[in-house]
Amino acid sequence: MSGPSDTDSVGERLKDLRRRLGLSQEQLARRLGVSFATVNRWESGRTQISAKSLAALAELEATAENEADADDGTALPVARSVFVGRERELAELAALLRQSRLVTLIGPGGAGKSRLAAEALRHRAAGEADIVFVALEQIRHPRTLATALASRLQVHDQQGTPLIESLQSALAAGPRKLLLLDGAERLADQVAELAGPLLDAVPELRIVVTSRTLLGVPGEVCWTVPPLGCPAPAAAAADIAGSDAVQLFIARASERLPEFRAADVAPDSIAELCRRLDGLPLAIELIAGWVGTLSVREMLQQRAVLLDTEPAKHGGRRLADVMQASYDLLTAEQQARLAMLSVFAGPFRIADVQAILDVDLATAVATARSLVDSSWLVVTRGIEQNVFSLLETIATFTALQLARGSDGPAVRRRHALHFAAVAAASEAALVGPDAADWAARMEAAVPDLDLAMHWAGENGDVDLGLHVSSALWRWWLFSGQLAVGRDWLAKFLTTVGDRDDEVTGRAYCAAAVLAAENGDYREAVRQAELAMAIFDPLGLKTRMTLAATVIGSANRYLGNHEGARRGFEQAMKLRDELGDRRGMSVAINNLALLELDDGDLDRAQQLFDQALAIKREFGERRSIAIGLANLADVLIRTSQWDAAEAVLTEGADLAAGNPQLVGTIACNQGALAAHRQDWARATERFEAAIASSQAGGHPHDVVEAMIGLGRVHALTGDHRAAVARLRAAHALATEIGNPQRLAEAEAALAEVTRPASAAGATPAPPRPENLTSRQAEVLALLAAGLSNKQIAAELYLSTATVERHLATVYRNLGLGGRVEAARFAMENGLAGQPRNRAVL
């Protein structure tokens, strides 16, 4: 309890303060937020002052003393260091200040709001208005805000006149005024209550506010202070040196250590450090203070610790302190929800916010808005949907808050379950009418999907891991991340033992799809058969169709024609039983491939046309593009070149964004250009096909494009390039064990390495001793994909004669039919094989 001398001291302080400010007891009471009678009792010593009011008194005394000592003029804070960069921002602010009366600069702590605002006013508003600067950080009690402004303007209370009216009169008198109210987040409501009446009463007045949150005043223009520009990861040295963030680091490092030279540090290390600090000026300045103690690489490795342990000497601040001050301004509910949102590894949408917070949509929207307005969330605005994110430094801070609470494990599980649901939805959505939107959604969700699978693995939740990884097969296929997908599936499948439930079967089937596309055909068959063994007893016919299709496709690549037909026909039967019209188009397409392999081009074209007509009904871009690519094979090889070009042009539009399809279409375009002897176009298209197929992880497609390019090199006289390319294709085909592609590569190599005749022409392929020249011609055309009828037309023979020649060929060479005959022809340099693709 305070003694009598304390009471006497308070009374004298009150009287002295009233004299200095020219206030009556009633006016002072208003400033302190108490009644006239209370001040009267304090001054007379009849009542002790409360601790809260004593603190308000001390602040009012400090304000009066500070303002009495203040310099005249702009009163902007004196800069202690050189201002770096921000030319674009300064220009934008200058234009904004000319046309807006209330501008609020918002951004997270450490974004450089105060320095940028002061610099903009110092250089852009000089001479246009008298600048009045009020540092709101020094005001501890909201009710003293008006008093602080009055002191700065040297306005004294007038008996019977409200202080707000005195402020309005002072601001209206003399030169035009511009108020800079710095650091308004703690007093946002009070600043809003003060700004509105001042702007209404003084038309010439302009107010600039810096804050971590909006005021919400009518007419307020919000300008978000962006981070400093950081160089892109692959930026050139000149671009790195010219970025604002790097320039700030170098400037502050040189101030800390004059002998520091940027030339002595790898530019990309500084660039990476600035990126990892989100371009936040305060963070960069604090890190730069460690120059001379640590290398830039060490700073990069220890940045979180350094930002939290930087000594706060001479009024300096740690970044953690700045963030904590902002965090403390949030309500307990906002703090808890913000901490929960730190669980995201990448950008997120409102639906994601709703799932993680476990709230209704309205609450999720309100939460996101409040955290955007208070500079915790960054919003990227899109045409259809906005996405949100946390700067990495903020995410690190908020993740610590989540870890300190008890909600962390539940939130992380909720996150994993939510993205398991996203993965499950993507399986069908990626071939639906919104496929493009879903592709963008999945691209953005990759970090969180990975996080969900990591969580499942670390917590032994095999079911969840299987659910997520098995559902992502289509995304991994479309995006070309075959190896990534196979690794994840293998991680969870190694733990299943003899499980035979649906999710295990789905995982085996997903692994089989990726293995087939990745060139691991025998493993694809094995895993697809394991999936079939699980699906069949469970009656999961829809799932069985995919497994059967994979079995057919992988066997086809292995050269097992009968196994391929069994798989494709089983898929056709299941689709028919299910009444699955879309699926029937897939099955028809795949059976058409077998007709193409058998050389019946007319039948193949009929089936491709039939499948394509059904595909167009469903409008699935990828499926249509595959159908067009396969149809183009037939059109090219039957010399329907204009039709093939039209088909491929349409297919290229539909394939955009899908590396597998882009490569397929480009390879067909290369083949078409080669038939037309447009060698430059053929070379460009085959090279594009190789690059796209390599990016997508489809080695059998890479082999085909390499063979095409090798043939073009040979036909244009570049023998060395042709041999090099074809040998690379042969090596890759051998590595992946694709006999079809291997035979193509061997045939092409045989053609290119065969000695030329004396006249310089390439002689005809050597004829087997037990075949006549005519029989060899028939065999070569069969291997080129022509039907018996087409061979007859080509050689001016009857169809019956062609059939007799083929029967003799089969007998003399010990062949079992067209497939073996075509393989024999390729292996002996008589012809090449067509390019075509199965649909999954």
C-alpha positions in Angstrom: 0.0 0.0 0.0 1.3 3.5 -0.9 2.3 5.8 2.0 1.2 9.5 2.5 4.3 10.8 0.8 3.3 8.9 -2.4 -0.1 10.4 -2.3 1.3 13.9 -1.9 3.7 13.2 -4.8 0.9 12.2 -7.1 -1.0 15.4 -6.3 2.0 17.6 -7.1 2.6 15.7 -10.3 -1.0 16.3 -11.4 -0.9 20.0 -10.7 2.5 20.3 -12.5 1.2 18.5 -15.5 -1.9 20.6 -15.7 0.2 23.8 -15.6 2.5 22.6 -18.4 -0.4 21.5 -20.6 -2.7 24.3 -19.6 -5.5 22.0 -18.5 -8.2 22.2 -16.0 -9.0 19.3 -13.6 -11.9 18.4 -15.8 -9.8 18.4 -18.9 -7.1 16.3 -17.3 -9.7 13.9 -16.1 -10.9 13.4 -19.7 -7.3 12.7 -20.8 -6.9 10.1 -18.0 -10.3 8.5 -18.6 -11.6 9.3 -15.1 -14.1 11.7 -13.5 -13.4 15.3 -12.4 -14.1 14.4 -8.8 -11.5 11.6 -8.9 -8.8 14.0 -10.1 -9.9 16.5 -7.4 -9.5 13.8 -4.7 -6.1 12.8 -6.1 -4.7 16.3 -6.0 -6.0 16.9 -2.5 -4.6 13.6 -1.3 -7.9 12.3 -0.2 -7.8 9.2 -2.5 -4.9 7.0 -3.6 -4.4 6.6 -7.4 -4.8 3.1 -8.9 -1.8 1.4 -10.6 -3.6 1.6 -14.0 -4.2 5.3 -13.7 -0.7 5.9 -12.4 0.7 4.3 -15.5 -1.5 6.5 -17.7 -0.3 9.6 -15.8 3.3 8.6 -16.4 2.7 8.2 -20.1 1.0 11.6 -20.3 3.9 13.2 -18.5 6.4 11.5 -20.9 4.4 12.6 -23.9 4.3 16.2 -22.7 8.1 16.1 -22.1 8.9 14.6 -25.4 6.7 16.9 -27.3 8.2 19.9 -25.5 11.6 18.9 -26.7 10.6 18.0 -30.2 12.2 19.8 -33.2 10.1 21.8 -35.6 9.5 20.8 -39.2 8.6 17.4 -40.5 9.7 15.6 -37.3 10.3 12.4 -39.3 12.7 10.1 -37.6 16.3 10.6 -38.5 17.6 7.7 -40.6 20.5 5.8 -39.1 21.4 3.9 -42.3 21.2 4.4 -46.0 17.9 3.5 -47.6 18.2 0.7 -50.2 16.1 0.0 -53.3 12.3 0.1 -53.3 12.2 2.4 -56.3 9.0 0.9 -57.7 7.3 1.0 -54.3 8.3 4.6 -53.7 6.8 5.5 -57.1 3.6 3.7 -56.4 3.2 5.3 -53.0 3.9 8.8 -54.4 1.1 8.3 -56.9 -1.2 6.9 -54.2 -0.5 9.8 -51.8 -1.5 12.3 -54.5 -4.9 10.9 -55.0 -5.9 9.4 -51.6 -6.5 11.1 -48.2 -6.2 8.0 -46.0 -3.5 5.5 -46.9 -2.7 2.5 -44.6 0.5 0.6 -45.3 0.1 -2.8 -43.9 2.4 -5.8 -43.7 3.9 -8.2 -41.2 6.4 -7.2 -38.6 9.8 -6.6 -40.2 8.4 -5.7 -43.6 9.8 -2.2 -43.5 6.6 -0.3 -43.3 7.8 2.6 -41.1 11.0 3.2 -43.1 9.3 3.0 -46.4 6.5 5.4 -45.4 9.1 7.9 -43.9 11.2 7.7 -47.1 8.2 8.2 -49.3 7.1 11.3 -47.4 10.7 12.6 -47.1 11.3 12.6 -50.8 7.9 12.6 -52.4 5.8 14.8 -50.2 8.4 17.4 -49.2 7.2 20.9 -49.8 3.6 19.7 -50.5 2.5 19.7 -46.8 3.8 20.0 -43.3 4.4 16.4 -42.0 3.4 15.5 -38.5 4.9 12.3 -37.3 3.4 10.4 -34.3 5.1 7.2 -33.1 2.2 5.3 -31.8 4.4 2.6 -30.3 5.3 5.0 -27.5 1.6 5.4 -26.5 0.7 2.7 -24.0 -2.8 3.8 -23.1 -5.4 4.3 -25.9 -7.0 7.3 -24.2 -3.8 9.3 -24.5 -3.7 9.1 -28.3 -5.5 12.4 -28.9 -3.3 14.1 -26.3 -0.2 12.8 -28.1 -1.3 14.3 -31.3 -2.4 17.6 -29.6 1.1 17.8 -28.0 2.8 17.3 -31.4 0.6 20.1 -32.9 1.2 22.2 -29.8 -2.6 22.4 -29.2 -3.8 23.2 -25.7 -7.2 22.3 -24.3 -9.7 25.2 -24.3 -12.2 25.4 -21.5 -15.5 24.1 -22.8 -14.1 23.0 -26.1 -13.7 19.2 -26.8 -10.1 18.3 -27.7 -11.2 16.8 -31.1 -12.5 20.2 -32.1 -9.3 21.9 -31.1 -7.3 19.3 -33.2 -9.6 19.9 -36.2 -9.1 23.7 -35.9 -5.3 23.3 -35.6 -5.1 21.0 -38.6 -7.3 23.3 -40.7 -5.2 26.4 -39.9 -2.0 27.3 -41.7 -0.2 25.1 -44.2 -1.7 21.8 -45.4 -0.9 18.9 -43.0 0.0 15.3 -43.6 -0.1 13.0 -40.6 2.1 10.0 -40.4 0.7 7.7 -37.6 3.3 5.0 -37.3 2.6 1.5 -35.7 -1.2 1.7 -35.4 -1.9 -2.0 -34.9 -2.2 -1.8 -31.1 -4.5 1.2 -31.3 -6.3 0.5 -34.5 -9.8 1.2 -33.1 -8.7 4.4 -31.5 -6.8 5.6 -34.6 -9.9 4.8 -36.6 -12.1 6.8 -34.2 -9.7 9.8 -34.4 -9.0 9.7 -38.2 -12.6 9.7 -39.3 -13.7 13.0 -37.7 -10.4 14.7 -38.6 -10.7 13.9 -42.3 -14.4 14.9 -42.3 -13.7 18.3 -40.8 -10.4 19.1 -42.6 -10.7 18.6 -46.4 -7.0 19.3 -47.1 -5.8 16.8 -44.5 -4.1 13.6 -45.5 -3.2 10.7 -43.2 -0.7 8.0 -43.7 -0.8 5.1 -41.3 1.5 2.1 -40.9 0.0 -0.9 -39.3 -0.1 -4.7 -39.2 -3.9 -4.5 -39.5 -6.4 -2.4 -41.3 -8.3 0.5 -39.6 -11.6 -0.2 -41.3 -12.4 3.5 -41.9 -14.6 4.4 -44.9 -12.3 5.8 -47.7 -9.2 4.0 -46.3 -6.9 2.8 -49.1 -4.9 -0.3 -48.1 -1.5 -0.7 -49.6 0.3 -3.9 -48.7 4.0 -3.5 -48.3 5.6 -6.3 -50.4 8.8 -8.1 -49.4 12.0 -6.9 -51.0 12.5 -8.3 -54.5 14.6 -11.5 -54.3 16.3 -13.2 -57.3 14.8 -16.4 -58.7 16.7 -19.6 -58.0 18.2 -19.8 -61.4 18.9 -16.1 -61.8 22.1 -14.8 -63.5 24.7 -13.1 -61.4 23.7 -9.6 -62.7 20.1 -10.2 -61.7 21.2 -11.4 -58.2 23.3 -8.3 -57.7 20.5 -6.0 -58.9 17.8 -7.3 -56.5 16.7 -5.1 -53.6 17.1 -7.9 -51.0 20.7 -8.7 -52.0 21.6 -5.0 -52.1 20.2 -4.5 -48.6 22.2 -7.5 -47.3 25.4 -6.2 -48.8 24.8 -2.6 -47.6 24.1 -3.8 -44.0 27.0 -6.3 -44.0 29.3 -3.5 -45.2 28.2 -1.3 -42.4 28.8 -4.1 -39.9 32.1 -5.0 -41.4 33.7 -2.4 -43.7 36.1 -4.9 -45.3 33.2 -7.1 -46.4 33.2 -7.6 -50.1 30.2 -9.2 -52.0 32.7 -10.5 -54.6 34.1 -12.8 -51.9 30.8 -14.6 -51.4 29.0 -16.9 -53.9 26.1 -14.7 -55.2 23.7 -17.6 -55.2 24.3 -18.2 -51.5 23.3 -14.6 -50.7 20.3 -14.9 -53.0 19.2 -18.2 -51.3 19.5 -16.6 -47.9 17.4 -13.7 -48.9 14.7 -16.0 -50.4 14.6 -18.1 -47.2 14.1 -14.9 -45.2 11.1 -14.1 -47.5 12.7 -10.7 -48.4 11.8 -9.3 -45.0 14.1 -6.2 -44.5 14.3 -6.7 -40.7 15.3 -10.3 -41.1 17.9 -9.5 -43.7 19.4 -6.7 -41.6 19.6 -8.9 -38.5 21.2 -11.7 -40.4 23.7 -9.3 -42.0 24.8 -8.4 -38.5 26.5 -11.8 -38.2 28.9 -11.0 -41.0 32.4 -11.5 -39.6 31.3 -14.2 -37.2 29.7 -16.7 -39.6 29.9 -17.4 -43.3 26.8 -16.8 -45.5 26.4 -20.6 -45.8 26.5 -20.9 -42.0 23.9 -18.1 -41.7 21.7 -20.0 -44.2 21.9 -23.2 -42.1 21.3 -21.5 -38.8 19.0 -18.6 -39.8 16.1 -19.5 -37.5 18.4 -19.6 -34.5 20.3 -16.4 -35.4 17.1 -14.4 -35.9 15.9 -15.5 -32.4 19.2 -14.9 -30.6 20.4 -11.7 -32.1 21.3 -9.4 -29.2 18.8 -6.6 -28.7 21.5 -4.0 -27.9 20.9 -0.2 -28.1 17.2 -0.5 -28.8 17.6 -3.3 -31.4 15.0 -6.1 -31.7 14.9 -9.7 -32.5 12.6 -10.8 -35.3 11.0 -13.2 -32.8 10.2 -10.2 -30.5 8.6 -8.4 -33.4 6.5 -11.4 -34.3 5.6 -12.0 -30.7 4.3 -8.5 -30.4 2.1 -9.0 -33.4 1.0 -12.3 -32.1 0.0 -10.8 -28.8 -2.4 -8.5 -30.5 -4.5 -11.4 -31.7 -7.3 -12.9 -29.6 -6.7 -16.3 -28.0 -8.9 -17.8 -30.7 -7.1 -16.2 -33.5 -3.8 -17.3 -32.1 -4.9 -20.9 -31.9 -6.2 -20.9 -35.4 -3.1 -19.2 -36.8 -1.0 -21.8 -35.2 -3.1 -24.5 -36.7 -2.6 -23.0 -40.2 1.2 -23.3 -39.8 0.7 -27.1 -40.5 0.4 -26.4 -44.2 3.6 -27.0 -46.3 2.4 -25.1 -49.3 -0.3 -22.7 -50.4 -3.9 -23.4 -49.3 -7.5 -22.6 -50.1 -10.5 -21.7 -48.0 -11.7 -25.3 -48.1 -8.3 -26.4 -46.7 -8.7 -23.8 -43.9 -12.1 -25.1 -43.1 -10.8 -28.7 -42.9 -7.8 -27.9 -40.7 -9.7 -25.6 -38.3 -12.6 -28.0 -38.3 -15.1 -25.1 -38.6 -18.0 -24.1 -40.9 -17.3 -22.2 -44.1 -18.4 -18.8 -42.7 -15.9 -19.2 -39.8 -13.1 -20.2 -42.1 -13.7 -17.2 -44.4 -13.9 -14.8 -41.4 -10.7 -16.3 -39.9 -8.8 -16.0 -43.2 -9.9 -12.4 -43.6 -8.9 -11.4 -40.1 -5.4 -13.0 -40.6 -5.0 -11.4 -44.0 -6.0 -8.0 -42.6 -3.6 -8.4 -39.7 -0.7 -9.3 -42.1 -0.2 -12.9 -41.0 -1.5 -14.5 -44.2 -0.4 -13.7 -47.7 -3.2 -13.9 -50.2 -2.7 -14.5 -53.9 -5.7 -13.5 -55.9 -6.9 -15.7 -58.7 -9.7 -15.6 -61.2 -11.6 -18.5 -59.7 -10.1 -18.8 -56.2 -7.7 -17.0 -54.0 -5.0 -19.0 -52.3 -3.2 -18.2 -49.0 0.2 -18.8 -47.6 2.5 -17.9 -44.7 5.9 -16.4 -45.3 8.5 -18.9 -44.2 9.7 -16.8 -41.3 6.1 -16.5 -40.0 5.5 -20.2 -40.6 8.5 -21.0 -38.5 7.3 -18.8 -35.7 3.7 -20.0 -35.7 4.8 -23.7 -36.0 6.6 -23.1 -32.7 3.3 -21.9 -31.1 1.6 -25.0 -32.4 4.3 -27.2 -31.0 4.0 -25.5 -27.6 0.3 -26.3 -27.3 -1.5 -29.6 -27.0 -3.4 -29.4 -30.3 -0.4 -30.2 -32.5 -0.9 -34.0 -33.0 -4.6 -33.7 -33.7 -4.0 -30.9 -36.2 -1.4 -32.8 -38.0 -3.6 -35.9 -38.2 -6.5 -33.7 -39.5 -4.1 -32.3 -42.1 -3.1 -35.8 -43.3 -6.7 -37.0 -43.4 -7.8 -33.9 -45.4 -5.1 -34.3 -48.0 -5.9 -38.0 -48.2 -9.4 -36.9 -49.2 -7.9 -34.5 -51.8 -5.9 -37.3 -53.3 -8.9 -39.6 -53.4 -11.0 -36.9 -55.2 -8.2 -36.3 -57.8 -8.3 -39.9 -59.1 -11.6 -39.3 -61.0 -11.4 -35.5 -61.2 -8.2 -35.4 -63.3 -10.1 -37.0 -66.2 -13.3 -35.1 -65.6 -14.6 -31.8 -67.0 -12.6 -29.8 -64.4 -9.3 -31.6 -65.1 -7.4 -28.4 -65.8 -8.4 -26.9 -62.5 -7.6 -30.1 -60.7 -4.2 -30.3 -62.3 -3.4 -26.8 -60.9 -4.9 -27.8 -57.5 -2.7 -30.9 -57.4 0.4 -29.0 -58.5 0.0 -26.6 -55.6 -0.9 -29.4 -53.1 2.3 -31.5 -53.8 4.1 -30.3 -50.6 1.1 -31.1 -48.4 0.5 -34.4 -50.1 4.1 -35.3 -49.4 3.7 -34.1 -45.8 0.6 -36.3 -45.4 2.5 -39.4 -46.6 5.5 -38.6 -44.4 3.1 -38.2 -41.4 1.5 -41.6 -42.2 4.9 -43.2 -42.4 6.3 -41.7 -39.2 3.2 -42.6 -37.3 2.8 -46.1 -38.6 -0.5 -45.4 -40.3 -0.2 -47.8 -43.2 -3.9 -47.5 -44.1 -3.6 -43.8 -44.6 -0.3 -44.1 -46.5 -1.9 -46.7 -48.8 -5.0 -44.5 -49.3 -3.0 -41.5 -50.3 -0.4 -43.1 -52.5 -2.8 -45.4 -54.3 -5.1 -42.5 -55.1 -2.3 -40.4 -56.6 -1.4 -42.7 -59.4 -3.2 -40.6 -62.0 -1.6 -37.4 -60.8 1.9 -39.0 -60.8 1.2 -40.3 -64.3 -0.1 -37.0 -65.7 2.7 -35.0 -64.1 5.5 -37.3 -65.1 6.5 -38.1 -61.5 6.6 -41.8 -62.1 9.7 -42.5 -59.9 8.4 -40.4 -57.1 5.1 -42.3 -57.1 6.8 -45.7 -57.3 9.0 -44.8 -54.3 6.0 -43.8 -52.2 4.0 -46.9 -53.1 6.9 -49.2 -52.5 7.4 -47.7 -49.1 3.9 -48.6 -48.0 3.6 -51.9 -49.9 6.6 -53.3 -48.1 4.6 -53.2 -44.9 1.4 -54.9 -46.1 2.5 -58.6 -45.7 -0.4 -60.8 -46.9 -3.1 -58.2 -46.6 -5.8 -58.7 -49.2 -8.2 -55.7 -48.7 -9.2 -53.2 -51.3 -6.8 -50.5 -50.4 -3.9 -52.9 -50.7 -5.2 -54.0 -54.1 -5.5 -50.4 -55.2 -1.9 -49.7 -54.2 -0.6 -52.8 -56.2 -2.7 -51.6 -59.2 -1.4 -48.0 -58.9 2.2 -49.4 -58.7 1.6 -51.5 -61.7 0.4 -48.6 -63.8 3.5 -46.5 -62.9 5.8 -49.5 -63.5 4.4 -50.1 -67.0 4.8 -46.5 -67.9 8.3 -46.4 -66.4 9.4 -49.4 -68.5 9.4 -52.0 -65.8 7.0 -54.3 -67.6 7.5 -57.6 -65.8 7.1 -55.9 -62.5 4.0 -54.2 -63.8 2.5 -57.6 -64.8 3.4 -59.0 -61.4 1.8 -56.2 -59.4 -1.3 -56.0 -61.6 -1.9 -59.7 -61.2 -1.6 -59.3 -57.4 -4.2 -56.6 -57.6 -6.5 -58.8 -59.7 -6.2 -61.6 -57.2 -7.4 -59.2 -54.5 -10.2 -57.5 -56.5 -11.7 -60.6 -58.0 -13.0 -62.3 -54.8 -14.2 -58.9 -53.6 -16.2 -58.4 -56.8 -14.5 -55.0 -57.6 -15.1 -55.1 -61.3 -14.3 -51.4 -61.9 -10.9 -51.8 -60.2 -10.3 -55.1 -62.1 -10.7 -53.3 -65.4 -7.6 -51.1 -64.7 -5.6 -54.1 -63.6 -6.5 -56.1 -66.7 -5.6 -53.1 -68.9 -2.2 -52.8 -67.3 -1.6 -56.5 -67.8 -2.5 -56.1 -71.5 -0.4 -53.0 -72.0 2.7 -54.4 -70.2 2.5 -57.7 -72.0 2.2 -55.9 -75.3 5.4 -54.0 -74.6 7.0 -57.3 -73.7 6.0 -58.8 -77.1 3.6 -61.2 -75.5 0.8 -60.7 -78.0 -1.5 -63.4 -76.6 -1.1 -62.1 -73.0 -1.9 -58.6 -74.2 -5.0 -59.7 -76.0 -6.2 -61.7 -72.9 -5.7 -58.6 -70.7 -7.5 -56.2 -73.1 -10.4 -58.6 -73.8 -10.9 -59.2 -70.1 -11.1 -55.4 -69.6 -13.6 -55.2 -72.5 -15.8 -57.9 -70.9 -15.7 -56.2 -67.5 -16.6 -52.8 -69.0 -19.5 -54.3 -70.9 -20.8 -56.0 -67.7 -20.6 -52.7 -65.9 -22.3 -50.8 -68.7 -19.3 -48.4 -68.6 -19.5 -46.6 -71.9 -16.5 -44.4 -71.2 -14.5 -47.4 -70.2 -15.6 -49.2 -73.4 -13.8 -46.4 -75.4 -10.6 -47.3 -73.6 -11.0 -51.0 -74.2 -11.8 -50.4 -77.9 -8.7 -48.2 -78.3 -6.5 -50.9 -76.8 -7.9 -53.7 -79.0 -7.3 -51.4 -82.0 -3.6 -51.4 -81.0 -3.5 -55.2 -81.4 -5.0 -54.9 -84.9 -2.4 -52.3 -85.7 0.3 -54.7 -84.5 -1.2 -57.4 -86.7 -1.0 -55.1 -89.7 -4.8 -54.7 -90.3 -4.7 -50.9 -90.7 -8.3 -50.7 -92.0 -9.7 -52.5 -88.9 -7.4 -50.5 -86.6 -8.6 -47.2 -88.1 -12.3 -48.3 -87.7 -11.8 -49.1 -84.1 -9.8 -45.9 -83.3 -12.6 -43.8 -85.0 -15.2 -45.7 -82.9 -13.3 -45.2 -79.6 -12.6 -41.5 -80.4 -16.3 -40.8 -81.1 -17.1 -42.1 -77.6 -14.3 -40.2 -76.0 -15.6 -37.0 -77.5 -18.9 -37.5 -75.8 -17.2 -37.4 -72.4 -14.8 -34.6 -73.3 -11.8 -35.9 -71.4 -8.8 -34.1 -72.9 -6.2 -36.7 -72.2 -8.2 -39.6 -73.4 -9.1 -37.7 -76.6 -5.5 -36.7 -77.2 -4.3 -40.3 -76.9 -7.0 -41.4 -79.3 -5.9 -38.8 -81.8 -2.3 -39.8 -81.5 -3.1 -43.4 -82.2 -5.3 -42.5 -85.1 -2.6 -40.4 -86.5 -0.3 -43.4 -86.7 -2.7 -45.1 -89.0 -3.2 -42.0 -91.1 0.5 -41.4 -91.5 1.2 -45.0 -92.6 -1.7 -45.0 -95.1 -0.3 -41.7 -96.6 -3.3 -39.6 -95.4 -0.9 -36.9 -94.4 -3.2 -33.9 -94.4 -5.7 -35.7 -92.2 -2.9 -36.8 -89.9 -1.7 -33.2 -89.6 -5.2 -32.0 -88.7 -5.5 -34.7 -86.1 -2.1 -34.0 -84.6 -2.8 -30.2 -84.4 -6.0 -30.9 -82.4 -4.1 -33.4 -80.2 -1.3 -30.9 -79.5 -3.8 -28.4 -78.1 -5.3 -31.1 -75.8 -2.0 -32.4 -74.7 -0.6 -29.1 -73.4 0.7 -29.4 -69.8 0.9 -33.2 -69.9 4.6 -34.2 -70.6 3.6 -37.8 -71.6 1.1 -36.6 -74.2 3.2 -33.7 -75.4 6.0 -36.2 -76.1 3.6 -38.6 -77.9 2.1 -36.0 -80.2 5.5 -34.4 -80.9 6.9 -37.8 -81.9 4.0 -38.4 -84.3 4.5 -34.9 -85.7 8.2 -35.8 -86.3 7.2 -39.0 -88.2 4.8 -37.0 -90.4 7.4 -34.4 -91.2 9.9 -37.1 -92.1 7.4 -38.7 -94.5 7.1 -35.3 -96.1 10.9 -34.9 -96.1 10.7 -31.8 -94.0 13.9 -32.7 -92.2 14.2 -29.5 -90.1 10.7 -29.9 -88.8 11.2 -33.6 -88.2 14.4 -33.0 -86.2 12.8 -30.3 -84.1 9.7 -32.4 -83.3 11.7 -35.6 -82.4 14.0 -33.5 -80.2 11.0 -32.0 -78.4 9.5 -35.5 -78.0 12.7 -36.8 -76.4 12.9 -33.9 -74.0 9.2 -34.2 -73.0 9.2 -37.9 -72.6 12.4 -37.8 -70.5 10.8 -35.1 -68.3 7.7 -37.3 -67.9 9.7 -40.4 -67.1 8.5 -42.5 -70.0 11.6 -44.4 -71.3 9.8 -46.4 -74.0 8.6 -43.2 -75.6 12.1 -41.8 -75.4 13.4 -44.8 -77.3 10.9 -44.3 -80.1 11.7 -40.6 -80.5 15.4 -41.4 -80.5 15.0 -43.9 -83.3 13.0 -41.4 -85.3 15.7 -38.8 -84.8 18.4 -41.2 -85.7 16.7 -42.1 -88.9 16.4 -38.4 -89.8 20.1 -37.9 -89.2 20.8 -40.9 -91.5 18.6 -39.6 -94.2 20.2 -36.1 -94.1 23.7 -37.6 -94.3 24.8 -37.1 -90.7 26.0 -40.7 -90.2 27.9 -40.2 -87.0 24.9 -38.5 -85.3 22.6 -41.2 -86.5 24.7 -44.0 -85.1 25.2 -42.3 -81.8 21.5 -41.6 -81.4 20.4 -45.1 -82.4 23.0 -46.8 -80.1 21.6 -44.7 -77.2 18.1 -45.8 -78.1 19.3 -49.5 -78.2 21.0 -49.2 -74.8 17.8 -47.6 -73.2 15.5 -50.3 -74.8 17.9 -53.0 -73.5 17.8 -51.4 -70.0 14.0 -51.3 -69.8 13.6 -54.7 -71.4 11.1 -53.7 -74.1 11.6 -56.2 -76.9 9.3 -54.2 -79.3 11.4 -51.0 -78.9 14.7 -53.1 -78.9 13.7 -54.7 -82.3 13.0 -51.2 -83.7 16.4 -49.9 -82.5 18.3 -52.9 -83.9 16.5 -52.6 -87.3 17.4 -49.0 -87.5 21.0 -49.6 -86.6 21.2 -52.3 -89.2 20.0 -49.9 -91.8 22.4 -47.1 -90.8 25.5 -49.3 -90.4 25.0 -51.3 -93.6 27.8 -50.6 -96.1 26.9 -48.5 -99.1 27.1 -49.8 -102.6 29.6 -48.6 -105.1 27.0 -46.2 -106.5 26.5 -44.7 -103.1 23.0 -46.1 -102.6 21.9 -48.3 -99.7 21.3 -51.8 -100.9 18.1 -53.7 -100.1 18.0 -55.7 -96.9 19.6 -59.1 -97.1 17.1 -61.8 -98.1 17.0 -65.0 -96.0 18.3 -67.9 -98.0 15.1 -69.9 -97.8 12.9 -67.0 -99.1 12.4 -65.7 -102.6 12.7 -62.0 -103.4 9.0 -61.7 -103.7 8.4 -63.5 -100.4 10.9 -61.1 -98.7 9.1 -58.1 -100.2 5.8 -59.4 -98.8 7.4 -60.0 -95.4 8.8 -56.5 -95.3 5.5 -54.9 -96.1 3.8 -57.0 -93.5 6.3 -55.8 -90.9 5.6 -52.2 -92.0 2.0 -52.7 -90.9 0.2 -53.3 -94.1 -2.7 -55.6 -94.3 -2.9 -58.5 -96.9 -5.1 -56.4 -99.1 -2.7 -53.4 -98.9 0.3 -55.7 -99.7 -1.6 -57.0 -102.7 -2.2 -53.5 -103.9 1.3 -52.4 -103.3 2.8 -55.4 -105.3 0.0 -55.7 -107.9 -0.9 -59.1 -106.7 -4.1 -60.7 -105.7 -5.0 -61.1 -102.0 -5.0 -64.9 -102.4 -1.4 -64.8 -103.8 -0.3 -62.7 -100.9 -1.8 -65.2 -98.5 0.0 -68.1 -100.2 3.3 -66.2 -100.0 2.8 -65.6 -96.3 2.0 -69.2 -95.6 5.2 -70.2 -97.3 7.1 -67.6 -95.3 5.7 -68.9 -92.0 6.5 -72.5 -92.9 10.1 -71.8 -94.2 11.1 -69.6 -91.3 9.2 -71.6 -88.6 7.1 -68.6 -87.6 3.7 -68.8 -85.8 1.9 -65.9 -87.5 2.0 -62.3 -88.3 3.4 -61.1 -85.0 6.4 -63.4 -85.1 6.9 -62.6 -88.8 6.9 -58.9 -88.1 9.4 -59.4 -85.3 11.6 -61.5 -87.6 11.5 -58.8 -90.2 12.6 -56.1 -87.7 15.3 -58.2 -86.2 16.7 -58.8 -89.7 16.5 -55.2 -90.9 13.5 -55.6 -93.2 11.2 -53.0 -91.6 10.3 -50.9 -88.6 7.4 -51.0 -86.2 4.6 -48.5 -85.7 4.2 -46.2 -82.7 1.0 -46.4 -80.7 -0.2 -46.1 -77.1 -2.5 -47.9 -74.8 -5.0 -46.0 -72.8 -5.4 -46.5 -69.0 
